[in-house]
Every structure is written in structure tokens, then in C-alpha cells.
């Protein structure tokens, strides 16, 4: 990593984040502050070199000549992970279903949804899938998401947010390492667990007997396994979660989308009771939340109103970091602030007493810095301009001026700026969703 990149990171942070910067003359970056580690929050140091974390904790030695960032009001998190999304659909605006449905087949066949989806088909037909996904990635990045599930494997999708299924996203995994199946479970493929470590599948998305029957099909196909991550599971009850826990399977939860489509959401309290690790996924923009922080607040509202507080403060961090890393079988690379893992880092401005509460309180403007593989991708406008990054795309997020570096050199369409991506989409469909509300 060139020294200039560390200096850019150092200059990025806005004054309201409580950050002071001591420039260095070396290639290392040290972040001093409240580190959100796997087992605890700890005042300490995070030492980065290139695209890796080399030390995280109170006893880390600062390399001579390192640039030092001191975070006095905020938390230093691992990069956030959106465990389930249909990223290309995030260029579409909100869809208001005309009624509640019993299972996903009902709304997918409805005239209302087919009419709503027509612009998606038009954009895709015009060859804009790269722009659609990059726009969705930018939408994720501004909330601190550094890895997302649900992007197609394509060379044009490299260098921004990591795509969990894409072996070109900077992780040493094969194209079979993470597999996703979004169609009816009856058509699910046979999985070679020698090649595939994580299999994500939509199961029981709905509230009726037809939705619940998909669990029996999943078992009959031999797919209830430690490598399986069930997306939704909205129809599940205590027995299904008991069996998932016994099998070591995982759960991915999208509360806002469930509530919008079915009027109720997954019994995460039962999942936790049986030791099922739970990850959060936004699902998609049409019926999901606008951003990760809004989705966390929906989850907390359900937790208080329906689950009697079964989700604890410490769980919120795990649901968007370590748990999705495990569900995607990428925990050797991402999901924690730990030596040897990728330098995917989010600095969140906050005065909250705990990291979990800081997530529930956060607004988009509070995202002070996002690094993926040690590279700055997003942050405060004035500081980035002062650091020589005025060439990155300017945008206003939650009333705060920011800059986002959308260009991805050496990839197809990598020269596109954020405005180019948005203009290409708007040329075909004037109703493209705003990047931020």
C-alpha cells in the first residue's frame, strides 16, 4: 500500500467523529480508539499494512513512522456484511404491495409486482446489469457495508464492495465456495460439500402451510447441514429451529421485507433459543429498508414488541459481522478485527455507551470512514478534497457532504463515475431510487 493511500485515510475523518491525526512517513496505518473485537470492546490499536490487519488490541506496537488516527468519539468496527440481498434490484424504488401475501409465489405472480418489475427487465435488456449492481453496491457502501451477498459474478464488479459469491472480490476462494439458490427449493441442486462451504437458499418465505412444507423438501434433499444458511424461514416454528440448531445450520433474517410482504417476520427468538446463528440481510430496496441502520432499528422494534428482548445488545454487532462471515464461510478473511484478516474497517461516529447501541442510534451521516482491503472508498467531502481526493464523486448523504470513489481501474466499465452510473440508469428509467433518502 502506498503511503499516499494511508494519508488519504488519515485525512478523511471529519471533526465531529472526535478524530485527531498524526501524519507519518511510513506505509502503515494505526487506528487508536474503541475497537469492536470479537469478544469485547477494548480501547486499543488497530495496525494495518497493505490489505491486511497485522494487530488488533491493547498491546499492539505502533510501527515507526506510521500514520496514527485517534478516535475519541466513536467505534472502530469490522466492515459490515449484508448477508442477503438482490443487489441489482436496489436501483428500483419502493414497492407498496396492494395486500399481504401468504407465500412468495403469490406476490411474484401478481399483476402489481409484474408491473413494478418491468423497469428492471428493461434496464437489464439494455445491458445495464453492471450499472445496476454497482449502484446497489454504492447504496450499501454508504452504510458501511464492505461485503454483500447477492451480486452476479462479473469482472465489472470488482474493486468496490466485496461480492460474496464472486471469486474475483479479493478473497482466495473458488466460484463454488459460496453458492446461492433463489428459486423454489424443489429445484435445488445437489451440493458437493467438498467444493462448496456455504449454500444459501430461500426456504419458507411466507406464513402458510405451503411455505412451511419447504422445510421437509430441504431435508429430503439432504440440504439441512452445517454449510446451509436458510434465507427467511418466516414460516418456521420451534421444531424447525430445533432441527436447524441440531444440524448446525444458519439463519439469515430480513425483517422489514417480511413485514411488508407477509405482515409478520421470522421467529428469531426461537432460532436463538436453539443456538442458530442469525445474520441480517436487507433483501432488496423495493420492500426492505433503505439502509443497514434502518434495518437494525426494525429488528430492534420487533425484538422489543414480539421477542421480549431476546436479541441482546452484543448480538447486533455479530449479526452484521461475524455471523454473516460464518454463514458465507468467509470467516478466514472477514468479519472480525483480527490479525491476518482483510483490512475491512468502518469508523462510526457515536457517543453511545456500547457498540450495539451505536448501531441502533446511527444515521448515514455518522459513517466517518470505510476501508475495503485497506483502501479508502467513502467518507467526508471536505477532508477527502483536502487530501487530494476531490476526483472522487461528490454526493450528499443524510444532509452531510461526502465523497465516494466509484471508479474501479482495470475492470470493464471501471472508468465510470457515480454520476455516469446514475445517468445510464436514468436514461432508461426515470424512477431510479435515490442513493440515500
C-alpha positions as CSV (number, residue, x, y, z in Angstrom):
1,X,0.0,0.0,0.0
2,X,1.4,3.4,-1.0
3,X,2.0,5.9,1.7
4,X,-0.4,8.3,-0.1
5,X,-3.3,5.9,0.5
6,X,-2.7,5.9,4.2
7,X,-2.6,9.7,4.3
8,X,-5.9,9.8,2.4
9,X,-7.4,7.6,5.1
10,X,-5.9,9.7,7.8
11,X,-7.2,13.0,6.4
12,X,-10.7,11.6,5.7
13,X,-12.2,11.7,9.1
14,X,-14.5,14.6,10.0
15,X,-14.1,16.7,13.1
16,X,-17.4,15.6,14.6
17,X,-16.1,12.0,14.8
18,X,-13.7,13.0,17.5
19,X,-10.6,12.0,15.5
20,X,-7.2,13.5,15.6
21,X,-4.5,12.7,13.0
22,X,-0.7,12.4,13.4
23,X,0.7,12.0,9.9
24,X,3.6,9.6,9.5
25,X,6.2,8.9,6.8
26,X,5.7,5.1,6.6
27,X,3.3,2.8,4.9
28,X,1.5,1.6,8.0
29,X,-1.8,3.0,9.4
30,X,-2.6,2.8,13.1
31,X,-6.1,3.5,14.4
32,X,-6.3,4.2,18.1
33,X,-9.8,4.1,19.6
34,X,-12.6,1.9,20.9
35,X,-12.1,-1.4,18.9
36,X,-15.1,-3.7,18.5
37,X,-13.4,-7.0,18.8
38,X,-15.0,-10.5,18.7
39,X,-15.4,-11.0,22.4
40,X,-15.3,-7.5,23.8
41,X,-15.0,-3.8,23.2
42,X,-11.5,-2.6,24.0
43,X,-9.5,0.6,23.9
44,X,-6.5,-0.3,21.8
45,X,-4.8,-0.1,18.4
46,X,-5.6,-1.5,15.0
47,X,-2.5,-1.8,12.9
48,X,-3.0,-2.1,9.1
49,X,-0.4,-3.0,6.5
50,X,-1.5,-3.2,2.9
51,X,-4.8,-5.0,2.7
52,X,-4.3,-6.9,6.0
53,X,-4.8,-6.3,9.7
54,X,-1.5,-7.1,11.4
55,X,-2.5,-6.4,15.0
56,X,-5.7,-5.6,16.9
57,X,-5.8,-4.9,20.7
58,X,-4.4,-3.0,23.6
59,X,-0.9,-4.5,23.3
60,X,-0.2,-3.7,19.6
61,X,3.0,-2.0,18.9
62,X,2.9,1.0,16.6
63,X,5.3,0.7,13.7
64,X,7.8,3.5,13.4
65,X,6.7,6.2,11.0
66,X,3.0,5.0,10.9
67,X,0.2,7.5,10.4
68,X,-1.9,7.5,13.5
69,X,-5.6,8.2,13.8
70,X,-7.0,8.7,17.3
71,X,-10.8,8.2,17.5
72,X,-12.1,9.8,20.7
73,X,-15.9,9.7,19.9
74,X,-16.8,6.6,18.0
75,X,-16.2,3.0,17.4
76,X,-13.9,1.1,15.1
77,X,-15.8,-1.9,13.6
78,X,-15.0,-4.7,11.2
79,X,-16.6,-4.0,7.8
80,X,-20.3,-4.7,7.9
81,X,-21.7,-7.6,5.9
82,X,-25.1,-7.7,4.3
83,X,-25.8,-11.4,4.3
84,X,-28.6,-11.4,1.8
85,X,-29.6,-9.0,-0.9
86,X,-30.8,-8.9,-4.6
87,X,-28.4,-6.1,-5.4
88,X,-29.4,-5.3,-8.9
89,X,-32.9,-4.6,-7.8
90,X,-31.7,-1.8,-5.5
91,X,-31.9,0.6,-8.4
92,X,-35.7,0.3,-8.2
93,X,-37.8,2.4,-5.8
94,X,-40.1,1.2,-3.1
95,X,-43.0,-1.1,-4.0
96,X,-46.1,-0.9,-1.9
97,X,-47.8,-4.3,-2.1
98,X,-51.6,-3.9,-2.5
99,X,-52.2,-6.6,0.1
100,X,-50.4,-9.1,2.4
101,X,-49.5,-12.4,1.0
102,X,-49.2,-16.0,2.3
103,X,-46.1,-17.0,0.4
104,X,-43.6,-15.6,-2.1
105,X,-45.2,-17.3,-5.1
106,X,-48.3,-15.3,-4.6
107,X,-46.7,-11.8,-4.9
108,X,-44.3,-12.9,-7.6
109,X,-47.2,-13.9,-9.8
110,X,-49.3,-10.8,-9.0
111,X,-50.1,-8.3,-11.7
112,X,-49.0,-5.5,-9.3
113,X,-45.5,-6.9,-8.9
114,X,-45.1,-7.8,-12.6
115,X,-45.9,-4.1,-13.5
116,X,-43.5,-2.9,-10.8
117,X,-40.7,-5.2,-12.1
118,X,-41.0,-4.0,-15.7
119,X,-38.3,-1.3,-15.4
120,X,-35.9,-3.9,-14.0
121,X,-36.4,-6.0,-17.1
122,X,-35.9,-3.0,-19.3
123,X,-32.7,-2.0,-17.6
124,X,-31.3,-5.5,-17.9
125,X,-32.3,-5.8,-21.5
126,X,-30.4,-2.6,-22.3
127,X,-27.2,-4.2,-21.0
128,X,-27.0,-2.2,-17.7
129,X,-26.6,-5.0,-15.2
130,X,-23.2,-3.8,-14.2
131,X,-24.5,-0.3,-13.6
132,X,-27.5,-1.7,-11.7
133,X,-25.3,-3.7,-9.4
134,X,-22.6,-1.0,-8.9
135,X,-25.4,1.4,-8.0
136,X,-26.6,-1.1,-5.4
137,X,-23.1,-1.5,-4.1
138,X,-22.7,2.2,-3.6
139,X,-26.0,2.3,-1.8
140,X,-24.6,-0.4,0.6
141,X,-21.2,1.2,1.0
142,X,-22.6,4.5,2.4
143,X,-23.9,2.5,5.4
144,X,-20.6,0.8,6.0
145,X,-21.2,-2.4,4.1
146,X,-18.0,-3.8,2.8
147,X,-19.2,-7.3,1.7
148,X,-22.6,-8.1,0.2
149,X,-24.3,-11.3,-0.9
150,X,-26.5,-11.4,-4.0
151,X,-24.4,-9.9,-6.8
152,X,-23.8,-11.8,-10.0
153,X,-20.2,-12.9,-10.8
154,X,-18.8,-10.4,-13.3
155,X,-15.5,-8.8,-14.0
156,X,-17.1,-5.4,-14.0
157,X,-18.0,-5.9,-10.3
158,X,-14.5,-5.7,-8.8
159,X,-12.9,-3.1,-6.5
160,X,-15.9,-1.6,-4.8
161,X,-17.9,-3.7,-2.2
162,X,-16.8,-7.4,-2.0
163,X,-19.3,-9.7,-3.7
164,X,-19.6,-12.9,-1.5
165,X,-20.1,-15.2,-4.5
166,X,-17.6,-13.6,-6.7
167,X,-14.1,-15.2,-6.6
168,X,-12.7,-12.0,-8.1
169,X,-13.6,-10.0,-5.0
170,X,-10.1,-10.2,-3.4
171,X,-10.6,-13.4,-1.4
172,X,-8.8,-16.7,-2.2
173,X,-11.9,-18.8,-2.8
174,X,-13.3,-20.6,-5.8
175,X,-16.5,-19.9,-7.7
176,X,-18.1,-22.9,-5.9
177,X,-17.1,-21.8,-2.4
178,X,-20.4,-19.9,-1.8
179,X,-23.5,-20.9,-3.8
180,X,-26.9,-19.3,-3.7
181,X,-30.3,-20.7,-4.9
182,X,-33.2,-18.3,-5.0
183,X,-35.8,-20.4,-6.8
184,X,-38.3,-23.0,-5.4
185,X,-36.5,-25.4,-3.0
186,X,-37.8,-28.3,-5.0
187,X,-35.4,-27.4,-7.8
188,X,-32.4,-27.0,-5.5
189,X,-29.2,-28.6,-6.9
190,X,-27.2,-31.4,-5.3
191,X,-24.3,-29.8,-3.4
192,X,-20.8,-31.2,-3.4
193,X,-19.7,-30.2,0.1
194,X,-16.1,-30.9,-0.9
195,X,-16.2,-27.9,-3.2
196,X,-18.9,-25.8,-1.5
197,X,-18.6,-24.5,2.0
198,X,-21.7,-22.3,2.2
199,X,-25.0,-22.9,0.5
200,X,-27.6,-20.1,0.8
201,X,-31.2,-20.9,-0.1
202,X,-34.6,-19.3,0.2
203,X,-36.8,-21.5,2.4
204,X,-40.2,-21.0,4.0
205,X,-40.6,-17.4,2.8
206,X,-44.2,-16.9,3.8
207,X,-46.6,-17.8,6.5
208,X,-48.8,-20.6,5.2
209,X,-48.6,-24.4,5.0
210,X,-47.1,-24.3,1.5
211,X,-44.2,-22.1,2.8
212,X,-43.6,-24.4,5.8
213,X,-43.6,-27.5,3.6
214,X,-40.4,-26.3,2.0
215,X,-38.5,-27.4,5.2
216,X,-39.4,-31.0,4.6
217,X,-38.2,-30.7,1.0
218,X,-35.0,-29.2,2.2
219,X,-34.4,-32.2,4.5
220,X,-35.4,-34.7,1.8
221,X,-32.8,-33.3,-0.5
222,X,-30.1,-33.7,2.2
223,X,-29.6,-30.0,2.5
224,X,-30.1,-29.4,6.2
225,X,-26.4,-29.3,7.0
226,X,-23.8,-27.1,8.8
227,X,-23.0,-25.4,5.5
228,X,-26.6,-24.4,4.8
229,X,-27.8,-20.9,5.5
230,X,-31.6,-20.6,5.3
231,X,-32.8,-17.3,4.0
232,X,-36.0,-16.1,5.6
233,X,-37.5,-19.2,7.4
234,X,-40.6,-17.0,8.1
235,X,-43.0,-19.9,8.5
236,X,-40.7,-21.8,10.9
237,X,-41.8,-22.7,14.4
238,X,-39.9,-24.1,17.4
239,X,-39.4,-27.6,15.9
240,X,-37.9,-26.4,12.7
241,X,-35.4,-24.2,14.6
242,X,-34.6,-27.1,16.9
243,X,-33.6,-29.2,13.9
244,X,-31.6,-26.4,12.4
245,X,-29.8,-25.9,15.6
246,X,-29.0,-29.6,15.9
247,X,-27.7,-29.7,12.3
248,X,-25.6,-26.5,12.7
249,X,-27.4,-24.6,10.0
250,X,-27.6,-20.8,10.0
251,X,-30.4,-18.3,9.5
252,X,-30.5,-15.0,7.5
253,X,-33.2,-12.6,8.6
254,X,-34.8,-9.7,6.6
255,X,-37.5,-8.3,9.0
256,X,-38.6,-5.3,7.1
257,X,-39.2,-7.1,3.8
258,X,-41.0,-9.9,5.7
259,X,-43.3,-7.4,7.4
260,X,-44.1,-5.6,4.2
261,X,-45.0,-8.7,2.2
262,X,-46.5,-11.1,4.9
263,X,-47.4,-8.9,7.9
264,X,-45.1,-10.9,10.2
265,X,-41.4,-11.9,10.4
266,X,-39.3,-14.8,11.4
267,X,-39.3,-16.1,15.0
268,X,-35.7,-15.2,15.6
269,X,-36.2,-15.6,19.4
270,X,-36.9,-19.3,18.7
271,X,-33.8,-19.5,16.5
272,X,-31.6,-18.0,19.2
273,X,-33.1,-20.4,21.8
274,X,-31.8,-23.3,19.8
275,X,-28.4,-21.9,19.1
276,X,-29.0,-21.0,15.5
277,X,-26.6,-18.1,14.4
278,X,-28.6,-15.3,13.0
279,X,-27.4,-12.8,10.3
280,X,-29.1,-9.7,9.0
281,X,-29.8,-9.1,5.3
282,X,-31.7,-6.2,3.7
283,X,-33.2,-8.4,1.0
284,X,-33.7,-5.6,-1.5
285,X,-34.8,-2.0,-1.8
286,X,-38.4,-2.5,-3.0
287,X,-39.7,-3.9,0.3
288,X,-36.6,-3.8,2.5
289,X,-35.1,-0.9,4.5
290,X,-33.2,2.0,2.9
291,X,-30.0,1.1,4.7
292,X,-28.5,-1.2,7.2
293,X,-29.1,1.1,10.2
294,X,-32.8,1.3,9.4
295,X,-33.0,-2.5,9.1
296,X,-31.3,-2.8,12.5
297,X,-33.9,-0.5,14.0
298,X,-36.8,-2.5,12.5
299,X,-35.2,-5.6,14.0
300,X,-34.9,-4.0,17.4
301,X,-38.6,-2.8,17.3
302,X,-39.7,-6.4,16.6
303,X,-37.3,-7.6,19.3
304,X,-38.9,-5.4,21.9
305,X,-42.5,-5.8,20.8
306,X,-42.6,-9.5,20.0
307,X,-39.4,-11.2,21.3
308,X,-39.2,-9.8,24.8
309,X,-35.7,-8.6,24.2
310,X,-34.3,-12.0,23.2
311,X,-31.8,-10.2,21.0
312,X,-29.1,-8.8,23.3
313,X,-27.0,-5.7,22.8
314,X,-24.0,-7.7,21.8
315,X,-25.9,-9.6,19.2
316,X,-26.4,-6.6,16.9
317,X,-22.7,-6.4,16.1
318,X,-22.4,-10.2,15.5
319,X,-25.5,-10.1,13.1
320,X,-23.7,-7.8,10.7
321,X,-20.1,-9.0,11.1
322,X,-19.0,-12.4,12.5
323,X,-22.3,-14.3,11.9
324,X,-22.6,-13.5,8.2
325,X,-18.9,-14.2,7.7
326,X,-19.6,-17.6,9.1
327,X,-22.8,-18.1,7.2
328,X,-20.9,-17.3,4.0
329,X,-17.9,-19.4,5.1
330,X,-15.6,-16.4,4.7
331,X,-14.6,-16.0,8.3
332,X,-11.0,-16.8,7.5
333,X,-10.9,-13.5,5.6
334,X,-13.5,-11.1,7.0
335,X,-15.9,-10.5,9.9
336,X,-13.6,-9.5,12.7
337,X,-10.8,-7.1,13.6
338,X,-8.1,-9.8,13.9
339,X,-4.6,-10.2,12.8
340,X,-4.4,-11.9,9.4
341,X,-7.8,-10.9,8.2
342,X,-8.6,-8.3,5.5
343,X,-8.4,-4.7,6.4
344,X,-12.1,-4.0,6.0
345,X,-12.9,-1.3,8.5
346,X,-15.7,1.1,9.4
347,X,-15.3,4.0,11.8
348,X,-18.7,5.2,13.1
349,X,-19.1,8.4,14.9
350,X,-21.0,7.8,18.2
351,X,-21.3,8.8,21.8
352,X,-23.3,5.6,22.7
353,X,-22.3,3.6,25.7
354,X,-21.9,0.4,23.7
355,X,-21.2,-0.6,20.2
356,X,-24.5,-2.3,19.8
357,X,-26.4,0.8,20.9
358,X,-24.2,2.9,18.5
359,X,-25.6,0.8,15.6
360,X,-29.2,1.3,16.7
361,X,-28.6,5.0,17.0
362,X,-26.6,5.5,13.8
363,X,-27.6,7.6,10.9
364,X,-25.9,7.6,7.5
365,X,-24.1,10.8,8.2
366,X,-22.3,9.0,11.1
367,X,-20.3,6.8,8.9
368,X,-17.0,8.5,9.1
369,X,-14.7,6.2,7.1
370,X,-15.0,3.0,5.1
371,X,-12.0,1.0,4.1
372,X,-12.1,-2.2,2.0
373,X,-8.8,-4.1,1.8
374,X,-7.1,-1.1,3.4
375,X,-8.3,1.2,0.6
376,X,-10.4,4.3,1.3
377,X,-13.7,4.1,-0.7
378,X,-16.0,6.5,1.1
379,X,-16.0,9.4,3.5
380,X,-16.4,13.1,4.4
381,X,-16.2,15.6,1.5
382,X,-14.1,18.3,2.9
383,X,-11.4,16.0,4.3
384,X,-11.2,14.0,1.1
385,X,-10.9,17.1,-1.0
386,X,-8.2,18.4,1.3
387,X,-6.4,15.1,1.0
388,X,-6.4,15.3,-2.8
389,X,-9.4,13.0,-3.4
390,X,-11.5,15.7,-4.9
391,X,-11.6,13.5,-8.1
392,X,-14.0,11.1,-6.3
393,X,-17.7,11.6,-6.7
394,X,-19.4,14.2,-4.5
395,X,-22.8,13.4,-3.0
396,X,-25.0,14.5,-0.1
397,X,-25.9,11.7,2.4
398,X,-28.3,12.4,5.2
399,X,-27.6,16.1,4.8
400,X,-23.8,15.7,5.0
401,X,-21.4,16.2,2.1
402,X,-19.5,13.1,1.3
403,X,-17.3,11.6,-1.5
404,X,-17.4,8.1,-2.9
405,X,-14.7,6.6,-5.1
406,X,-16.8,4.6,-7.6
407,X,-14.1,4.1,-10.2
408,X,-12.6,0.6,-10.3
409,X,-9.5,0.7,-12.6
410,X,-8.6,-2.3,-14.8
411,X,-12.2,-3.6,-14.9
412,X,-14.8,-3.4,-17.6
413,X,-16.7,-0.1,-17.2
414,X,-14.3,0.7,-14.4
415,X,-13.9,4.3,-15.6
416,X,-17.5,5.1,-14.7
417,X,-18.1,7.6,-12.0
418,X,-21.1,7.5,-9.8
419,X,-22.8,10.2,-12.0
420,X,-22.1,8.1,-15.1
421,X,-23.7,5.1,-13.5
422,X,-26.8,7.0,-12.4
423,X,-27.1,8.8,-15.7
424,X,-27.0,5.5,-17.6
425,X,-29.8,4.1,-15.4
426,X,-31.9,7.3,-15.6
427,X,-31.7,7.3,-19.4
428,X,-33.8,4.1,-19.4
429,X,-35.8,4.5,-16.2
430,X,-36.6,7.9,-14.7
431,X,-37.8,6.3,-11.4
432,X,-34.4,5.1,-10.2
433,X,-34.3,5.0,-6.4
434,X,-32.2,7.7,-4.6
435,X,-28.9,6.5,-3.4
436,X,-29.7,7.8,0.1
437,X,-33.1,9.2,1.4
